[in-house]
Amino acid sequence: MNSPSPNPSEERSSKHSESDRFAREPEVVQIGGVELKLAHPYEAAGDWIGQNELLMQLLACWLTVDETDIPLTPRLIGSPGVGKTQLAIAATKRQGLPLYIYQCTADTRPEDLLITPVLSRGGEIAYHASPLVSAMITGGVCILDEGNRMNEKSWASLAPLFDTRRYVESIVAGITIPASPEFRSAVTMNQDESTFEIPDYILSRLQPTLQVGFPNKQDEMAILQYHLPFAEPEMLALTVDFLQRSHELKLDFSPRDGINLLRFAIKRMKQNPSHPVAHDAAWQEALEKCLGDEAVDLESLAERRKRTLGGDAVPLGLADLFFDSDDPLHPDREDEDDDDLI
């Protein structure tokens, strides 16, 4: 019995995947007698919509105007979801450089940022370069994402990289790694409470500070249309109006929130497209499920946030630091007996 002949398309697909596998093998370089396996660059769309001045400011940070000049490492600060990382990605694409992203966490160690030893199948130790070190070697751009989640010990290992020395020292591999002249970097930082305080000697190296704010109505609509070209105009308008109102009330709902909200609403409508009120019902359900019940009433949410932040707090005087409010010795205490005497 003859075996079936292979399908030509399957054979081509197999060869293609095999070639992709070999193409994806990590590049190996040697520094100080130590072989390092480099991380793969990050591939992503690099469009930035609106706030063009921010993009130009970031690109200016990476310019060098003389052979003795070095690029700056800016901080991109803003609320979660406003597009800080996307801004850096777009700037990298403009530069035509390979992109590497390192996600910072509270558990990040110095060796995680630089070189990690890995035990191979043969029992030998292989040294893997982090995305940051890979960018330094290849002359790419590294984005340290959410950098203010890292502790001081990890930041200290990067101090010589972000000044005129431009190198790092790996204790694990026992080598010093200089940065390529083409190496560029930026640090994104969220404005929330779940972060570390970054020491001043590091902040002085991460300059300037670029504030990434919420987009205006026209830009926000363009952002949603870019990410969700299949969304209906009615749904887009509902979402943009909601986001713009939240920005006016100083709430932190971002374009990312709007994208997730719309994605869920569209998926729910797809399940039951014949329902007469599918649009409104699906959008309202998505609002509650993605952003919480409190997002239904933005004005009430804004008022509660204001009270939580101390908007209605009574200012304290000097005497309040030393006496309780009901202490008879409190200078500002009003007694009923005193009122009777008056």
N, C-alpha and C positions, 0 to 999 in steps of 0.2 A: 504494500500500500504506500503510495507516494505521500510524502509529507506536504502540507499546503505551502505554496510559495509565499514568501513574506510580502506584506503590503508595502508598496513603494513609499507611500506617505508615512507609514509607521517607521520605515527604515530611515527616511530623511529626518523624522522627528527625533528618533533615537540618536542619530549622528549629531543633530543640532544640540540636543541636551548634553551629549558627551562633550562636545566642544565647549559649551557653556560652562560645564563643570571644571574643565581645565583652565578656562579663561578666568574663572573665579578663584583659582588657587591664589593664596596670598603671596604678595611680592616679598622677597627676602633680601635684606641689605645687611652689610657688615659694618659695624662701628666699633672701634677699639678692640677688634678681634672677637667681637660677640655678634652672632647672627640674630637679626631681629625680623620677625614676621610682621608685616605691616597690616593695618586694618584696611578694609575696603572703603573707598569714598562713598558718600551718600548721594544717591540720585533722586532728585525731586524737581518738580516744576518750580520755576523761580520768578513768578509774576508778583509784582507789588502794585496794589491799586490805591491811588490817592496818596496824600501826604508826601508828595514828591520831594519836598524840602528835606524831610528826614532821610530819605534815601541818599540824597546828595551829601548830607552831612556825614553819613556813615562812610561813603566812598571817599570823602575828603580825609577822614581819619586814616585811611589805608594808603594815602598817597605818600610818596617820598619825593622831596624837592631837591635833594642833593645826595651825593654819594655817602655823606656822613649822616644823613637823616635816617630816622627809623620810623616805622608806622606806629600809630597809636592803637591802644586797645580800649575801645569805648564800652561803657555800660549802657545797655538798652533796658530801660525801666518802664514798667506799666502793669496794668491789671492783667490777670490771666486771660488768655484768649484774644488779645488785641492784635496779635500778629508780630510780636518781637522776633521770634525765630524766623518767620517768613520774610521779614525785612532783611535779616542777615543773609538768608538764602538768596534773595533777589540780588543783593549787593555782590555776593560771591559769583553768581551767574554773569553779572555785568563785567566782573574782572576776568572771567574765563578761567578760573582756578578750580582745582578739585576741592570738594567740600567734605568736611568731617564734623560730626556732631557728638559731643560727649554730654550725657545726661547726668548732672550732678545730683547727689542725694546726701542725706545726713550721714550715711554709712560709707561714703567715699573715702578711701585711704590714699595716701601719697602714691603707693605702688599701683593703685588702680588708675591713677591719672597718668602714670608714666609707662612702666614696663611690668608685665605680670609673668612670672615663671609658670610654665605648664608642663606637667609630666607626660611625655609622649608614650606611645605604645611600646617602644623599645626600651623604656626605662630611663631615657635621657631627658634632660630638662631643655625645653624650648622656650625662648623668650618672645612674648607677644607684645608689640608696641600698641599703646592705646591710640584712639583716634587723634588725640592731641599730639602725641609724639609722631604719629604717621604724617600729620599735616606739617609738622616742623621739618621732617626729613624730605618730603615730596614738594615742599613749597606751596602748600595749599592753605585753606582757611579752616580754622577750628572754631566752632561755636560752643562755648561752655554754657549749656542751657540750665537755667535756674541756679546760677552760681551761688546765690546767697543761701542755698540749702547745705553748702559744704562747711565743715568745721575749719578752725584756724590752722590746724596741723597740715591739712591738705593744701590750703592756700599758701602756706609757708614754702612748700616745695616748688611753687611756681614763681616765687619772688624774683629770682634771677632771670626768668624768661621774659617778664613784663617790664624790665628796665633796659638799660643800654647793653647789658651782658648778653641777653637773648640766648640762654642755654638752660638746660635742666640737668640734674645729677641723679642717676638711678643707683641707689644703694644696692638694690636687688641684683642688678646686672654688673655693677661696679664700673660704670662708664659715664662719661659726660657727653651730652648730645647737644650740639649747636643747632640753632634754627637756621633754615635756609633764608637768604635775603628776601625771598618771595613770600615767606610765611606771614599770615595775617590772622587776627583773632578778634573776637567780640564776646562779651558776657551778657547774657540776658538775666534779668532779675525781676521776680514778681513782687508786687507790693501787697504782702499779706503778713500775718503774724507767725506763720509756721516756718520761720527762717532764722538763720544765725546772724549775729552782728559781725560784720566783716571788719577786721582790724584796719586802723588808719593807714598803716604802712602798705597795705594791699590796695586800699581805695585810692591812694595817691598814685598808684600805677595804672589804675583803670579809669582813664580819662579820655575824652569828656563824658558827661552823662547826657544821654539822649532820651528824652521823655516820649514814649509812644502812647498817644492818647486814643480815644474812641473816634472812629471816622464820622464824617458828616452824613447826612441822609443820602445824598447822591452816591457817595463812595460806598456806603454800606449796602445800598441796593446793588451796585456793581459787583461787590465782593460776593454777595449771596448768589447773584446770577452766574458768576464765574465758577463757583463751586457746585452750584445746583442748576445747570442749564435746563433741566427737565422740569423745574418747578413752575407751577402756574402763576401768572401775574397776581392773582388775588391773594394767594398764599404768601408770595413775596412781600406784597404791600402790607399785609397784616403783621408780618414779622418785623419789617423795617420800622413800622410805626411803633410797635412795642419796644424795640431796642432804642429808638430815638427818645421815647418818653422815659425809659429807664436811665439814659444818659443825663437827661435834664434833671432827674431826681437824685443824681449822684449815686446810683446803684451800679453794681459791677457786672451786669449782664453784658456779654461781649458778642462780637460777630460769631465766634465759635459756638456760643450758646444758641444763637439764631440758626446756624447751620445744622446743629444736632436736632433742634426742635423741628425744623422743616423736614429733615430726613425721616424722622419718626412719623410725622403727620402724613407725609406722602406715602410711606409704606402702609400705614393704616388705611388710607384711602384706596390703595391698590387692592386691599383685601375685600372691600365692599364698595366698588365704584358706583353702584346704582342707588345708594342711599341718598335721599333728597337733601339732607343737610350734612353730607359727608365732609364738606370743606370746613365749616365752622366747628362741627363736633370733633373732627380729627385734629384740627389746630388747637382747640381748647384742651383736649386730652393730652396732646403732646406738650403743651405749655406746663400742665400740672405734673406730668410724669418726668419731664426733663429738668424743669427749673423749680419744682415744688409748688405746693398749694399757695404759699405766700406770694408767688409771682402773679397770681390772678389779680390782686389789688395792689398795684405799685405804690399808690399814694400812702396806703396804710403801712406797707412794708418800709417805705422811706421814713415815715414818722417813727416807727419802732426802732429802726436803725439809728435815727437821730437821738432818741432817748437813751439807747444802749451806749452810745458814744459820749453821753454826758451832756447832751444839748440842753436839758432842763435842770441840770445840777445847780445847787446853790453855791456860790463861791465861798471858799473858806477864808476866814481871817486869821491873823497871827495867834489870837487867843485859842482858836480851835485846835491848834497843835499841842496845847498843854492842858486843856480842860475839856471834859465831856460837855455836850450841849446842855445837860440838866444839872451840871455841877453848880452849887450855890456860889462858888468863887469865880465862875465865868463872868468876865467883865460885861459881856453883852447879853447876859441872861435876864429875861423879863419875868419878874415874880408877880403873882396875883396880889400879894400883900402890898407891893410897891404901887400897883395900880389903885388899890383901895385908898392908900395914903394920899395919892394924887387927887 
